[in-house]
Amino acid sequence: MSSLDGTVLVTGGAGYIGSHTVRALREAGRDVVVYDSLELGRREAVIDAPLVIGNIADSDLVTATCNEHGVTQLVHFAAYKAVGESMKSPAKYWRNNVAGSVELYEACLAAGVHDVVFSSSCSVNGTPAAVPVSEDAPIHPESVYAESKAMVERILHWCGQTTPLRSVALRYFNAAGASFDARIGEDWTYSQNLVPLAMKALLLGNPRLTVFGNDYDTPDGTCIRDYIHVDDLADAHVRALDYLGSGGDTTVLNIGTGVGSSVLEVLEATARAAGEDVPHDIMDRRPGDPVITYADASLANATLGWRARYGLIEIIDSAYAWHRQQVDRSLPRESQES
Ligand SMILES: NC(=O)c1ccc[n+]([C@@H]2O[C@H](COP(=O)([O-])OP(=O)(O)OC[C@H]3O[C@@H](n4cnc5c(N)ncnc54)[C@H](O)[C@@H]3O)[C@@H](O)[C@H]2O)c1
């Protein structure tokens, strides 16, 4: 039996990127079991996929879940991701992101699960010396969070040398957008990312968005990032599992569009979608922000046949529709009518 015939264990599947990937996997005909503590995820985001509530460090529960559901492949999203928090509480990140991953891989190996897709991040490269950023750019994490991702990449490399485990570490650039039916999307309660913060400023007016620096050496003076639609990310995971199930070797792949957008371009696209400007203030530069980063994703294309289908317009339009609907739902009927 191929590992592609079994169930996919999706840790962190109730979170933002995980929930979109669960949907994509099911649409591709895969059986899935979501494994999430729900500390930062939402039960509704799983829709009707099987859900086990637990911590990745609970080896007994991971093993029991693998055995009960016939798990043959793992997609591992579960982690903390707040860069600022990681600098204030580093042990929390070493424990959850690094030690938790080790426990998870051990339990999966013991249950005969050998195919792993791991959520890494372009932040492992820190401030890139050159753009577009390719996979062989120097590893230079500038936060505890980024270092935790770089460490797990190395752990996976050594798992590949010492065990039957084979892995694809996907280095995401800036995940953004929502499902096109506005059913699932990013939770702005927890997110520190530009798109949800801009939507919050636009739809609630409070807090206003802070733009950190408009005097960088870029066309409009603001920082440039590679925003990748969450459904394009989800598609990369489906393909990475296919690749591993067909015998592919351990590898690391950048997942981005290859196109950089400035902060002001994101705000302009948001204003166009909403028909009104995003309330914002320009402040001083923030230490540690790379000026420009965007991906060379040609290796993902060559390895997985993957390429991004969507750009900034689809990202902003889908995010706006999702957040607009969340706000409409949370308002009492009278205030919507007034
Ligand atoms: N969002 C981005 O732009 C981005 C970029 C690069 C990498 N990543 C990585 O992608 C992954 C998913 O990111 P996201 O934006 O969907 O985050 P998210 O916070 O929405 O989802 C993470 C999920 O993992 C769960 N979780 C955390 N620790 C757990 C544990 N110990 N046991 C069980 N469940 C646990 C949370 O409850 C949550 O549902 C993370 O590993 C993140 O570091 C995200």
The ligand as an SDF file (V2000), in Angstrom:
LIG
                    3D

 44 48  0  0  0  0  0  0  0  0999 V2000
    1.0510   32.7270    8.8950 N   0  0  0  0  0  0  0  0  0  0  0  0
    2.2200   32.9210    8.2770 C   0  0  0  0  0  0  0  0  0  0  0  0
    2.4190   33.9190    7.5330 O   0  0  0  0  0  0  0  0  0  0  0  0
    3.3520   31.9120    8.4240 C   0  0  0  0  0  0  0  0  0  0  0  0
    4.5530   32.1360    7.7400 C   0  0  0  0  0  0  0  0  0  0  0  0
    5.5810   31.2080    7.8740 C   0  0  0  0  0  0  0  0  0  0  0  0
    5.3940   30.0590    8.6420 C   0  0  0  0  0  0  0  0  0  0  0  0
    4.2130   29.8760    9.3020 N   0  0  0  0  0  0  0  0  0  0  0  0
    4.0510   28.6500   10.1040 C   0  0  0  0  0  0  0  0  0  0  0  0
    2.9140   27.9480    9.6350 O   0  0  0  0  0  0  0  0  0  0  0  0
    2.2870   27.2250   10.7070 C   0  0  0  0  0  0  0  0  0  0  0  0
    0.8190   27.5740   10.7610 C   0  0  0  0  0  0  0  0  0  0  0  0
    0.6810   28.9810   10.8840 O   0  0  0  0  0  0  0  0  0  0  0  0
   -0.7490   29.6530   11.0570 P   0  0  0  0  0  0  0  0  0  0  0  0
   -0.6050   31.0440   10.5690 O   0  0  0  0  0  0  0  0  0  0  0  0
   -1.7880   28.7680   10.4920 O   0  0  0  0  0  0  0  0  0  0  0  0
   -0.8230   29.6820   12.6570 O   0  0  0  0  0  0  0  0  0  0  0  0
   -2.0840   29.4480   13.6340 P   0  0  0  0  0  0  0  0  0  0  0  0
   -1.6690   29.9830   14.9690 O   0  0  0  0  0  0  0  0  0  0  0  0
   -3.3450   29.9560   13.0190 O   0  0  0  0  0  0  0  0  0  0  0  0
   -2.1910   27.8610   13.7090 O   0  0  0  0  0  0  0  0  0  0  0  0
   -1.3810   27.0820   14.5620 C   0  0  0  0  0  0  0  0  0  0  0  0
   -2.2660   26.0090   15.1670 C   0  0  0  0  0  0  0  0  0  0  0  0
   -1.4500   25.1290   15.9250 O   0  0  0  0  0  0  0  0  0  0  0  0
   -2.0940   24.8360   17.1550 C   0  0  0  0  0  0  0  0  0  0  0  0
   -1.0470   24.4880   18.1140 N   0  0  0  0  0  0  0  0  0  0  0  0
   -0.0110   25.2540   18.5410 C   0  0  0  0  0  0  0  0  0  0  0  0
    0.7700   24.5550   19.3820 N   0  0  0  0  0  0  0  0  0  0  0  0
    0.2120   23.3100   19.4940 C   0  0  0  0  0  0  0  0  0  0  0  0
    0.5730   22.1380   20.1920 C   0  0  0  0  0  0  0  0  0  0  0  0
    1.6380   22.0820   20.9970 N   0  0  0  0  0  0  0  0  0  0  0  0
   -0.1940   21.0390   20.0440 N   0  0  0  0  0  0  0  0  0  0  0  0
   -1.3130   21.0620   19.2550 C   0  0  0  0  0  0  0  0  0  0  0  0
   -1.6960   22.1500   18.5670 N   0  0  0  0  0  0  0  0  0  0  0  0
   -0.9440   23.2720   18.6860 C   0  0  0  0  0  0  0  0  0  0  0  0
   -2.8680   26.0980   17.4970 C   0  0  0  0  0  0  0  0  0  0  0  0
   -3.9730   25.8490   18.3670 O   0  0  0  0  0  0  0  0  0  0  0  0
   -3.3210   26.5670   16.1240 C   0  0  0  0  0  0  0  0  0  0  0  0
   -4.5810   26.0330   15.7680 O   0  0  0  0  0  0  0  0  0  0  0  0
    3.0630   27.6030   11.9710 C   0  0  0  0  0  0  0  0  0  0  0  0
    4.0180   26.5810   12.1990 O   0  0  0  0  0  0  0  0  0  0  0  0
    3.7680   28.8880   11.5760 C   0  0  0  0  0  0  0  0  0  0  0  0
    4.9500   29.0790   12.3100 O   0  0  0  0  0  0  0  0  0  0  0  0
    3.1700   30.7620    9.2120 C   0  0  0  0  0  0  0  0  0  0  0  0
  1  2  1  0
  2  3  2  0
  2  4  1  0
  4  5  1  0
  4 44  2  0
  5  6  2  0
  6  7  1  0
  7  8  2  0
  8  9  1  0
  8 44  1  0
  9 10  1  0
  9 42  1  0
 10 11  1  0
 11 12  1  0
 11 40  1  0
 12 13  1  0
 13 14  1  0
 14 15  2  0
 14 16  1  0
 14 17  1  0
 17 18  1  0
 18 19  2  0
 18 20  1  0
 18 21  1  0
 21 22  1  0
 22 23  1  0
 23 24  1  0
 23 38  1  0
 24 25  1  0
 25 26  1  0
 25 36  1  0
 26 27  1  0
 26 35  1  0
 27 28  2  0
 28 29  1  0
 29 30  1  0
 29 35  2  0
 30 31  1  0
 30 32  2  0
 32 33  1  0
 33 34  2  0
 34 35  1  0
 36 37  1  0
 36 38  1  0
 38 39  1  0
 40 41  1  0
 40 42  1  0
 42 43  1  0
M  CHG  2   8   1  16  -1
M  END
$$$$
